[in-house]
Amino acid sequence: MERPVETEGTRSTRDWWPFALTAAAILCWVLGFREIDPTKLGSLGILPGLSPVLLAAYPLLVAAFVLELTGSHRTAVLTGITVIAVFAVYGLQPAAEPAARLPVAWLHSGFANYIAAHGDVLHNFDTRFSWPGFFALLAFLTEASGMHDTSVLLNWAPVLLSGVAVLGVRAIAVAIVGPGRTSWIAAWIFLVANWTEQDYASPQGTTYILLLAALAITFQHLVAPSPLATGRADIKRPPAPNSTAGERLQAEGLVVLLAMALAPTHQLTPYLLGGLLIVLTLWGRLWPRWLPVVVLALAVGWFVLAAREFWIGQLSVITGGLGDLNSSVSQGIGQRFVGNPGRQTILLTRMGITCAVALLAAAGVLVLRRQGSKSLVLPALALASFGLAVLQPYGGEIFIRCYLFALPFFAVLGGIALNALTTRFYVTAIALSMTILTTVMVRGGNDAYVAFTKADTDIVQRAYDLAKNGQSIGTVVSYAPLEWQRVGDVRQVSAEDSCTVFPNPESCVTKANLDYLVINQAQDAYGTVYFGAPKGWTAQLADQLIADGRYERVAQENGSQLLARKEGKR
């Protein structure tokens, strides 16, 4: 059948469809938006608080993107739709929830505030002070801007960090496959599949951006032949990249500078960069074979010389997990599958997204083989990221980090697979729509216990106002916005650090002997979701501690309360 001739009017109408769909998506998002009270959330996290009208905005954005991508392919329009999608995905919780999320984000704020106030780290206090680069940067930014409190930057950090990460993945994809449809699809796969929530104000969130920048520069100026070229080049004499000697020199200098920034900022990321550069070297793709040696030397040098407070006397902690894959699997997968059915659903959905992205990447490998390329460079780079699981369980988070590190390469391969289906663009639209909806839901899967209210921050502030130097402020379990003030002046802990809370939280709190006890709905939700504690167990605990004469209630606000230990009670 002869294809209909496209007239000027038809083309003009089609060119306006992406704008109409984007406008419809924005309208749905605005009309469906509503503030979320974290105290009303349960084991499914943010999902019950989302309006169907708001959720409709996400497939509309995907449709606008796919139509523009397969139609006029205007860079400015694609960029605009992508920016709106970044805000819609990563800005939902900052916009809808009353305070910054995640207890560890508030802790990081406290570390940065300490550096801003004292001009130095607090020695022999916390492992993270041995890699203070991020905290020093945060302190500099807040002091230079005149804000003097880093906590004001916490809420919107995910939008900034994830937005820049999407740009970084796009830059990597352009360097590998060119600036066409594939690189745009790769950026969107990353955008819609990044459920990891490692983009909060943190060293790993910041160093991830530096890692992507170093990889983009490397692929653009220091890699030849292309990672898609078949076979391995000569390791001893790799071919010169299609860049001038001056451009290569500048690129080498930039990668070394980025490695210098990575070394004092995060424990894992510089080693991952070195490992990926080694993979490129082994496949005969990296022009400066000395580059991974320098990157790793900088990381090891910082560890040996500047992080001595961490490793002196703790070598068993560092080396104990080396090669123990069983421990990584147990902590990273087995021990995370606890909690009620809602919690299990969130975890299984996250695993489903991970497996789907990996299968899409495998399809990309098959497409390359059908096109005549049998290169395994990109799969090797993705799998190399999972090699970190052999080194350390990393507090049970290692597989989350491995997935995040592998995601840019999965995305490029997935982009190759979906680009091969451009004649069936609806497949791309369906795949991206399903993924973006599930990611929006599971990114907020923990919000019942990692999201906070204004009452939570007010009660914590009250504790800091009352506590004297040397006294302790604590929680029953570690879900409150603690450690953002008076770091080093007051002891800030959780009762669960030294004992098992369930099934007898009163005994655990008594043993912890805290001077001030912060109790909130986030802790209550954690006990309910993970351990099946009855709803309201924290309020009952507070009443029991008061009835026993050990504590008195000194502040209370909208479900959050502060208890003070009575004089003479131990």
C-alpha positions as CSV (number, residue, x, y, z in Angstrom):
1,M,0.0,0.0,0.0
2,E,1.4,3.4,-0.9
3,R,2.1,5.6,2.0
4,P,0.0,8.8,2.2
5,V,1.8,12.0,1.2
6,E,2.4,14.2,4.2
7,T,1.2,17.8,3.5
8,E,2.5,20.9,5.0
9,G,-0.7,21.3,7.1
10,T,-0.4,17.7,8.4
11,R,3.2,18.2,9.3
12,S,2.4,21.4,11.1
13,T,-0.4,19.8,13.1
14,R,1.8,16.9,14.1
15,D,4.5,19.3,15.2
16,W,2.1,20.8,17.7
17,W,1.0,17.5,19.3
18,P,4.1,17.3,21.7
19,F,3.2,20.8,23.0
20,A,-0.4,19.9,23.5
21,L,0.5,16.7,25.3
22,T,3.0,18.4,27.5
23,A,0.5,21.1,28.4
24,A,-2.0,18.4,29.2
25,A,0.6,16.7,31.4
26,I,1.4,19.9,33.3
27,L,-2.4,20.5,33.8
28,C,-3.0,17.0,35.1
29,W,0.0,17.3,37.5
30,V,-1.1,20.6,38.8
31,L,-4.8,19.6,39.2
32,G,-3.9,16.3,40.7
33,F,-1.3,17.6,43.0
34,R,-2.0,17.6,46.7
35,E,0.1,18.0,49.8
36,I,1.0,14.7,51.5
37,D,0.9,14.1,55.2
38,P,3.6,11.5,56.0
39,T,1.8,10.5,59.1
40,K,-1.1,9.1,57.0
41,L,1.1,6.9,54.9
42,G,1.5,3.1,55.3
43,S,3.5,0.2,54.0
44,L,2.8,1.2,50.3
45,G,4.5,4.6,51.0
46,I,3.4,7.5,48.9
47,L,1.2,5.6,46.5
48,P,-2.1,6.0,48.4
49,G,-1.5,9.7,48.6
50,L,-1.2,10.1,44.8
51,S,-4.2,11.3,42.7
52,P,-5.1,9.3,39.5
53,V,-5.2,12.7,37.8
54,L,-1.6,13.4,38.8
55,L,-0.5,9.9,37.7
56,A,-2.0,10.5,34.3
57,A,0.6,13.3,33.7
58,Y,3.4,10.8,33.4
59,P,2.3,8.8,30.4
60,L,1.3,12.1,28.7
61,L,4.8,13.3,29.1
62,V,6.2,10.1,27.7
63,A,3.8,10.4,24.7
64,A,5.0,13.9,24.1
65,F,8.6,12.8,24.2
66,V,8.1,9.9,21.9
67,L,6.1,11.8,19.4
68,E,8.7,14.6,19.2
69,L,11.5,12.0,19.1
70,T,10.0,10.1,16.2
71,G,8.8,13.3,14.5
72,S,10.5,16.7,14.2
73,H,13.2,15.7,16.7
74,R,13.7,19.3,17.8
75,T,16.5,19.5,20.4
76,A,14.9,22.4,22.3
77,V,11.6,20.7,22.6
78,L,13.0,17.4,23.7
79,T,15.1,19.2,26.3
80,G,12.1,21.1,27.6
81,I,10.0,17.9,27.9
82,T,12.9,16.2,29.7
83,V,13.3,19.0,32.2
84,I,9.6,18.9,33.0
85,A,9.8,15.1,33.4
86,V,12.8,15.5,35.8
87,F,10.8,17.8,38.0
88,A,7.7,15.6,37.8
89,V,9.6,12.5,38.9
90,Y,12.2,13.8,41.3
91,G,10.4,16.9,42.5
92,L,7.1,15.2,43.5
93,Q,8.1,14.5,47.1
94,P,10.0,17.8,47.7
95,A,6.9,19.7,46.5
96,A,4.3,17.5,48.3
97,E,5.9,16.7,51.6
98,P,6.4,19.3,54.5
99,A,10.1,18.7,55.2
100,A,13.2,17.2,53.8
101,R,13.2,13.4,53.8
102,L,15.7,10.8,55.0
103,P,17.3,10.8,58.4
104,V,20.8,10.5,56.9
105,A,20.3,13.7,54.9
106,W,19.8,15.6,58.1
107,L,22.9,14.0,59.5
108,H,24.9,15.2,56.5
109,S,23.5,18.7,57.1
110,G,24.8,18.5,60.7
111,F,28.3,17.5,59.5
112,A,28.4,20.3,57.0
113,N,27.2,22.8,59.6
114,Y,30.0,21.7,61.9
115,I,32.7,22.3,59.3
116,A,31.1,25.7,58.5
117,A,31.3,26.6,62.2
118,H,34.7,25.2,63.1
119,G,36.6,25.1,59.8
120,D,37.6,21.5,60.4
121,V,36.2,18.1,60.7
122,L,35.3,16.5,64.1
123,H,38.1,14.0,64.6
124,N,37.5,10.4,65.8
125,F,33.7,10.9,65.6
126,D,32.3,9.3,62.4
127,T,33.7,7.4,59.4
128,R,32.3,9.9,57.0
129,F,34.5,12.7,58.3
130,S,37.4,10.8,56.8
131,W,36.0,11.6,53.4
132,P,34.8,15.2,54.0
133,G,34.8,16.6,50.5
134,F,31.0,16.8,50.2
135,F,30.5,18.3,53.6
136,A,33.1,20.9,53.0
137,L,31.5,21.9,49.7
138,L,28.1,22.1,51.3
139,A,29.5,24.2,54.1
140,F,31.2,26.5,51.6
141,L,28.0,27.0,49.6
142,T,25.8,27.8,52.6
143,E,28.3,30.2,54.1
144,A,29.1,31.9,50.8
145,S,25.4,32.4,50.1
146,G,24.7,33.8,53.6
147,M,22.2,31.0,54.5
148,H,24.4,29.6,57.4
149,D,22.3,26.4,57.6
150,T,22.7,23.6,55.1
151,S,19.4,22.1,56.0
152,V,17.6,24.5,53.7
153,L,19.3,22.8,50.7
154,L,18.2,19.3,51.6
155,N,14.7,19.2,50.2
156,W,15.4,20.0,46.5
157,A,18.7,18.2,46.2
158,P,17.2,15.2,44.3
159,V,15.9,17.4,41.5
160,L,19.3,19.0,41.0
161,L,21.4,15.9,41.3
162,S,19.1,13.7,39.2
163,G,18.6,16.3,36.6
164,V,22.4,16.7,36.2
165,A,22.7,12.9,36.2
166,V,20.3,12.6,33.3
167,L,22.4,15.2,31.4
168,G,25.5,13.1,32.2
169,V,24.0,9.9,30.9
170,R,22.9,11.7,27.7
171,A,26.5,13.0,27.3
172,I,27.9,9.4,27.7
173,A,25.3,8.1,25.2
174,V,26.1,10.8,22.6
175,A,29.8,9.9,22.9
176,I,29.1,6.3,22.3
177,V,26.2,6.2,19.7
178,G,26.0,9.8,18.6
179,P,23.4,12.6,19.2
180,G,20.4,10.8,17.6
181,R,17.3,9.1,18.9
182,T,19.3,6.4,20.8
183,S,21.0,8.9,23.1
184,W,17.7,10.5,24.0
185,I,16.1,7.2,24.7
186,A,19.1,6.2,26.9
187,A,18.7,9.4,28.9
188,W,15.0,8.7,29.4
189,I,15.6,5.1,30.4
190,F,17.9,6.4,33.2
191,L,15.3,9.1,34.1
192,V,12.4,6.7,34.4
193,A,14.3,3.7,36.0
194,N,16.3,5.4,38.7
195,W,14.3,4.3,41.8
196,T,17.4,4.1,44.0
197,E,16.9,7.4,45.9
198,Q,20.7,7.9,46.1
199,D,20.2,11.4,44.8
200,Y,19.7,13.1,48.2
201,A,22.2,15.6,49.6
202,S,25.0,13.1,50.1
203,P,28.6,12.3,49.1
204,Q,27.4,9.5,46.9
205,G,24.8,11.7,45.1
206,T,27.5,14.3,44.4
207,T,30.3,11.9,43.4
208,Y,27.9,10.1,41.0
209,I,27.7,13.3,39.0
210,L,31.5,13.5,39.0
211,L,31.7,9.9,37.9
212,L,29.4,10.5,35.0
213,A,31.4,13.6,33.9
214,A,34.6,11.7,34.0
215,L,33.1,8.8,31.9
216,A,31.6,11.3,29.4
217,I,34.9,13.0,28.9
218,T,36.7,9.7,28.6
219,F,34.3,8.2,26.0
220,Q,34.3,11.5,24.0
221,H,38.0,12.1,23.8
222,L,40.1,9.2,25.1
223,V,38.4,6.0,23.8
224,A,39.1,4.4,20.4
225,P,37.8,2.5,18.6
226,S,34.2,2.9,19.5
227,P,32.9,0.6,22.3
228,L,30.5,-0.7,19.7
229,A,33.3,-1.8,17.4
230,T,33.8,-5.6,17.1
231,G,36.7,-7.2,18.9
232,R,39.4,-6.0,21.1
233,A,42.1,-3.6,20.0
234,D,45.7,-4.0,20.8
235,I,46.1,-3.3,24.5
236,K,49.8,-2.3,24.1
237,R,49.1,0.0,21.2
238,P,45.5,1.3,21.2
239,P,44.5,3.5,18.2
240,A,44.5,7.2,18.7
241,P,41.0,8.7,19.3
242,N,39.4,11.1,16.8
243,S,40.5,14.1,18.7
244,T,43.5,16.4,18.6
245,A,46.5,16.0,20.9
246,G,45.5,19.1,22.7
247,E,41.9,17.9,23.3
248,R,43.3,14.6,24.6
249,L,45.6,16.4,27.0
250,Q,42.8,18.6,28.3
251,A,40.5,15.5,28.7
252,E,43.2,13.6,30.6
253,G,43.7,16.6,32.9
254,L,40.0,16.9,33.5
255,V,39.6,13.3,34.4
256,V,42.5,13.5,36.8
257,L,41.0,16.6,38.4
258,L,37.7,14.8,38.8
259,A,39.5,11.8,40.3
260,M,41.2,14.2,42.8
261,A,37.8,15.5,43.8
262,L,36.4,11.9,44.1
263,A,39.2,10.6,46.4
264,P,38.4,12.7,49.5
265,T,34.6,12.6,49.0
266,H,33.4,9.0,48.8
267,Q,34.7,5.5,49.7
268,L,33.4,3.6,46.7
269,T,33.1,5.9,43.7
270,P,36.8,6.5,42.8
271,Y,37.5,2.8,42.9
272,L,34.5,2.2,40.6
273,L,35.9,4.8,38.1
274,G,39.3,3.1,38.2
275,G,37.7,-0.3,37.6
276,L,35.7,0.9,34.6
277,L,38.9,2.5,33.1
278,I,40.6,-0.8,33.6
279,V,37.9,-2.6,31.7
280,L,38.3,-0.1,28.8
281,T,42.1,-0.7,28.9
282,L,41.7,-4.5,28.8
283,W,39.5,-4.2,25.7
284,G,42.1,-2.0,24.1
285,R,39.9,1.1,24.0
286,L,41.5,3.5,26.4
287,W,44.2,5.7,24.9
288,P,46.1,6.8,28.1
289,R,46.7,3.4,29.7
290,W,48.2,5.1,32.7
291,L,44.9,6.8,33.6
292,P,43.3,4.1,35.7
293,V,46.6,3.7,37.7
294,V,46.5,7.4,38.6
295,V,42.8,7.3,39.5
296,L,43.3,4.4,41.8
297,A,46.6,5.8,43.2
298,L,44.7,9.0,44.2
299,A,42.0,7.0,46.0
300,V,44.5,4.7,47.8
301,G,46.7,7.6,48.7
302,W,43.8,9.4,50.4
303,F,42.7,6.3,52.2
304,V,46.2,5.5,53.5
305,L,47.3,9.0,54.4
306,A,44.2,11.1,55.1
307,A,41.7,8.5,56.3
308,R,44.0,7.0,58.9
309,E,41.5,7.7,61.7
310,F,39.1,5.3,60.0
311,W,41.4,2.4,59.2
312,I,43.8,2.4,62.2
313,G,42.6,-0.4,64.4
314,Q,39.7,-1.3,62.0
315,L,41.4,-3.3,59.3
316,S,39.3,-6.3,60.1
317,V,36.2,-4.2,59.4
318,I,37.6,-3.3,56.0
319,T,39.0,-6.6,54.9
320,G,36.5,-8.9,56.7
321,G,34.0,-8.7,53.8
322,L,36.5,-9.0,50.9
323,G,35.4,-11.8,48.7
324,D,32.4,-12.7,50.9
325,L,29.7,-12.6,48.2
326,N,27.4,-14.5,50.5
327,S,27.4,-11.7,53.0
328,S,26.6,-9.1,50.3
329,V,23.7,-11.2,49.0
330,S,22.4,-11.9,52.6
331,Q,22.6,-8.2,53.6
332,G,21.7,-6.7,50.3
333,I,18.9,-8.9,49.3
334,G,17.9,-11.5,51.9
335,Q,17.8,-9.3,55.0
336,R,16.0,-6.5,53.1
337,F,13.0,-8.7,52.4
338,V,11.4,-8.2,55.7
339,G,8.2,-6.5,56.7
340,N,4.5,-6.7,55.8
341,P,3.0,-7.5,52.4
342,G,3.0,-3.8,51.4
343,R,6.7,-3.5,52.0
344,Q,7.3,-6.7,50.1
345,T,5.3,-5.4,47.2
346,I,7.5,-2.3,47.0
347,L,10.7,-4.4,47.1
348,L,9.5,-6.8,44.5
349,T,8.5,-3.9,42.2
350,R,12.0,-2.4,42.6
351,M,13.5,-5.7,41.6
352,G,11.1,-5.9,38.7
353,I,12.3,-2.5,37.4
354,T,15.9,-3.7,37.7
355,C,15.3,-6.9,35.9
356,A,13.3,-5.2,33.2
357,V,16.1,-2.7,32.5
358,A,18.7,-5.5,32.5
359,L,16.6,-7.5,30.0
360,L,16.2,-4.5,27.8
361,A,20.0,-4.0,27.9
362,A,20.4,-7.7,26.9
363,A,18.0,-7.0,24.0
364,G,20.3,-4.2,23.0
365,V,23.3,-6.6,22.9
366,L,21.3,-8.8,20.5
367,V,20.4,-5.9,18.3
368,L,24.1,-5.0,18.1
369,R,25.0,-8.6,17.1
370,R,22.3,-8.6,14.4
371,Q,23.8,-5.3,13.1
372,G,27.2,-7.0,12.9
373,S,28.8,-5.8,16.2
374,K,29.8,-8.4,18.6
375,S,31.4,-6.0,21.0
376,L,31.0,-6.8,24.7
377,V,32.5,-3.6,26.0
378,L,29.2,-2.1,27.3
379,P,28.0,-5.3,28.9
380,A,31.4,-5.7,30.5
381,L,31.2,-2.2,31.9
382,A,27.8,-2.8,33.3
383,L,28.7,-6.1,34.9
384,A,32.0,-4.7,36.3
385,S,29.8,-2.4,38.5
386,F,28.4,-5.5,40.2
387,G,31.9,-6.5,41.0
388,L,31.7,-4.2,44.0
389,A,29.4,-6.8,45.7
390,V,32.5,-9.0,46.0
391,L,34.3,-6.3,48.0
392,Q,31.9,-5.2,50.6
393,P,28.2,-5.5,51.7
394,Y,28.3,-1.8,52.3
395,G,25.7,-1.8,55.0
396,G,23.3,-3.9,52.9
397,E,23.1,-1.2,50.2
398,I,25.7,-2.6,47.8
399,F,23.3,-4.0,45.2
400,I,21.5,-0.7,45.1
401,R,24.8,1.0,44.4
402,C,25.8,-1.6,41.8
403,Y,22.5,-1.1,39.9
404,L,22.9,2.7,40.0
405,F,26.5,2.4,38.7
406,A,25.5,0.0,36.0
407,L,22.4,2.0,35.0
408,P,24.1,4.3,32.5
409,F,25.4,1.4,30.5
410,F,22.1,-0.5,30.8
411,A,20.4,2.7,29.5
412,V,22.7,3.0,26.4
413,L,22.1,-0.7,25.5
414,G,18.4,-0.3,26.2
415,G,18.3,2.8,24.0
416,I,19.8,0.8,21.2
417,A,17.1,-1.9,21.6
418,L,14.2,0.6,21.7
419,N,15.6,2.6,18.8
420,A,15.5,-0.5,16.7
421,L,11.7,-0.4,17.2
422,T,11.2,3.1,15.9
423,T,8.7,1.8,13.4
424,R,6.7,0.6,16.4
425,F,7.2,3.7,18.5
426,Y,4.2,2.6,20.7
427,V,6.5,0.0,22.2
428,T,8.9,2.6,23.4
429,A,6.0,4.7,24.7
430,I,4.5,1.7,26.6
431,A,7.8,0.6,28.1
432,L,8.7,4.1,29.3
433,S,5.2,4.8,30.6
434,M,5.1,1.7,32.7
435,T,8.5,2.3,34.1
436,I,8.0,5.9,35.0
437,L,4.7,5.1,36.8
438,T,6.3,2.3,38.8
439,T,9.4,4.4,39.6
440,V,7.3,7.3,40.9
441,M,5.4,4.9,43.2
442,V,8.4,3.0,44.6
443,R,10.7,6.0,45.0
444,G,8.2,7.0,47.7
445,G,7.8,3.4,49.0
446,N,9.6,4.2,52.3
447,D,7.9,7.5,53.0
448,A,5.9,6.3,55.9
449,Y,9.1,6.3,57.9
450,V,11.6,8.4,56.0
451,A,9.5,11.5,55.5
452,F,9.0,14.0,58.2
453,T,6.6,16.7,59.3
454,K,7.1,20.2,60.6
455,A,6.2,18.9,64.0
456,D,9.1,16.5,63.8
457,T,11.6,19.2,63.1
458,D,10.1,21.4,65.8
459,I,10.4,18.7,68.5
460,V,14.0,18.0,67.5
461,Q,14.7,21.7,67.7
462,R,13.2,21.8,71.2
463,A,15.5,18.9,72.2
464,Y,18.5,20.9,71.0
465,D,17.4,23.9,72.9
466,L,17.0,22.0,76.2
467,A,20.0,19.6,76.1
468,K,23.2,20.6,77.8
469,N,26.6,19.8,76.5
470,G,27.4,16.1,77.1
471,Q,23.8,15.0,77.3
472,S,22.2,12.6,74.9
473,I,19.3,13.1,72.5
474,G,18.0,9.9,70.9
475,T,15.2,8.0,69.3
476,V,13.7,4.5,69.7
477,V,14.6,3.6,66.1
478,S,16.6,5.8,63.7
479,Y,13.9,7.7,61.9
480,A,13.8,11.3,62.9
481,P,15.6,14.5,61.6
482,L,18.4,14.3,64.2
483,E,22.0,15.3,64.0
484,W,21.6,18.6,62.1
485,Q,22.7,20.8,65.0
486,R,25.2,20.6,67.8
487,V,27.3,17.8,66.3
488,G,29.9,16.9,68.9
489,D,28.3,18.8,71.7
490,V,25.5,16.4,72.5
491,R,25.4,12.7,72.0
492,Q,22.8,11.8,69.3
493,V,21.9,8.1,69.1
494,S,19.2,5.6,68.7
495,A,18.2,3.0,71.3
496,E,18.4,0.3,68.7
497,D,22.1,0.9,68.3
498,S,22.9,-1.1,71.4
499,C,19.9,-3.5,71.8
500,T,17.0,-5.2,70.1
501,V,13.9,-2.9,70.2
502,F,11.3,-5.5,69.4
503,P,9.4,-7.1,71.0
504,N,10.3,-5.1,74.2
505,P,11.0,-1.4,73.3
506,E,10.6,-0.2,76.9
507,S,13.5,-2.3,78.1
508,C,15.7,-1.2,75.2
509,V,15.0,2.5,75.8
510,T,15.7,2.1,79.5
511,K,19.0,0.4,78.7
512,A,20.0,3.2,76.4
513,N,19.5,5.7,79.2
514,L,18.8,8.7,77.0
515,D,18.5,12.2,78.5
516,Y,16.0,13.2,75.9
517,L,13.9,10.9,73.8
518,V,12.3,12.0,70.5
519,I,9.2,10.1,69.5
520,N,7.3,10.6,66.2
521,Q,5.0,8.9,63.7
522,A,7.9,7.9,61.4
523,Q,9.3,5.6,64.1
524,D,5.8,4.3,64.7
525,A,5.3,3.5,61.0
526,Y,8.7,1.8,60.9
527,G,7.8,-0.6,63.7
528,T,4.5,-1.3,62.1
529,V,5.8,-2.0,58.6
530,Y,8.9,-4.0,59.5
531,F,8.0,-5.8,62.7
532,G,4.2,-5.9,62.8
533,A,4.0,-3.7,65.9
534,P,0.5,-2.3,66.6
535,K,-0.2,1.2,65.3
536,G,0.4,3.7,68.0
537,W,3.0,1.6,69.8
538,T,5.3,4.6,70.2
539,A,2.6,6.6,72.0
540,Q,2.0,3.7,74.3
541,L,5.7,3.4,75.0
542,A,5.8,7.1,75.9
543,D,2.9,6.8,78.2
544,Q,4.5,3.7,79.9
545,L,7.8,5.5,80.4
546,I,6.0,8.4,82.0
547,A,3.9,6.1,84.1
548,D,7.0,4.3,85.4
549,G,8.4,7.6,86.6
550,R,11.5,7.5,84.4
551,Y,10.6,10.3,82.0
552,E,8.4,13.3,81.7
553,R,6.8,14.8,78.6
554,V,8.3,18.3,77.9
555,A,6.9,19.0,74.4
556,Q,4.2,17.6,72.2
557,E,3.0,18.6,68.7
558,N,0.8,16.8,66.2
559,G,1.9,13.3,67.1
560,S,5.5,14.1,67.9
561,Q,6.7,14.4,71.4
562,L,9.8,14.9,73.5
563,L,10.5,13.1,76.7
564,A,13.1,14.2,79.3
565,R,14.6,11.7,81.7
566,K,13.9,12.7,85.3
567,E,16.8,13.7,87.6
568,G,18.2,10.8,89.4
569,K,16.6,8.1,87.2
570,R,19.1,5.8,85.5
